[in-house]
Amino acid sequence: MCTKDIVAALAIGSLLAVAQQPACLANLAQANLVFALNLSHQNAVGHLQHLAQLQLAIVGRTVNATLAPAPRGVRPLLPARTGTVPTVCS
């Protein structure tokens, strides 16, 4: 090979590298955008799952509190019209 062929090959290789650079940068930018969007969607799904778990816990406690029988041994605050005042037992 002569030096002219080597110079021509290097010039063509450099030209191709320079010509492909904008396409590579555009591909990298699009990949970065897709990655960031995917992370934000995963974050939103995680928040929704936590909210659903919290809602389930709140509903469960509310149902338990509603359906639980009243505690035994609780004295009424007002006497049952007997005229006597309830005493506190120690």
N, C-alpha and C positions, 0 to 999 in steps of 0.2 A: 504494500500500500504506500502510496505517496502522501506527502503532507497535505496536499490539496484535498484528498479523500478524507483524511482524518479531520481536517478543519471543517469540511462540509458535514461530516457525520456529527461532530460536536455542535455545529450551528443548528442542525435539524433537531438534535436532542434538546438543546436549550430552548429552541422555539416551541417545541411540543410541551416542555415543562412549563414555560411561561403561559402558553395558551390554555393548558389544563388547570392552572392555578385558580382562576375564578370559579370554575365548576367545582373544584374540590372544596373551596371555601364556602360556596353555597350549600354543598352537601353537608359540611360540618355545621353550618348555621341551622340548617333544617333538622339535623339530628339533635342538636342542642335544644331546639324548640320543642321537638317531640318528647325528649327526655324530661324537660321541665314541666310540660303539660301532663305527662304521665305521673310525675311525682305529685303534682297538685291534685290530680284525680284520686290517687291513692290516699292522700291526706284527707280529702273530703269524705271518702268512703270510710276511713277510720273514724272520723268524727261522727258520722251517721251511725256507725256500729256502737260507739260509746253512748250516744244519745238513746239508741234503742235499748241498750242494756239498762241505762238509768231509768228510762220510762217503765221498763218491765219491773224493776225493783220497786219503784214508787207505786205502781199498780198492785204489786204483790203485798206490800205493806199496808196499803189502803184496804185491800180485801181482807187481809188478816185482822186488821183493827176493826173492821165493820162486822165481820162474822164471829169474832171471838166473844165468848160469853163474858158477862161482867164478872169481875173478881168476887170471890166469896168473902163474906165477913165484912163487907163495907157497910158502915152504918149510915143511915140517911142523914143529911144535913139538918133537916127539919123534923121535929117529932111528928108522929102520925096522929095528930089531933087528940092526943090524950091529955094534954096539959102538962106533961112532964118534960123536963129538959134532959136530953141525953147526956150521960156522963162519959168522960173519956177514961177508958181503962188503961192502966199502965202495964 
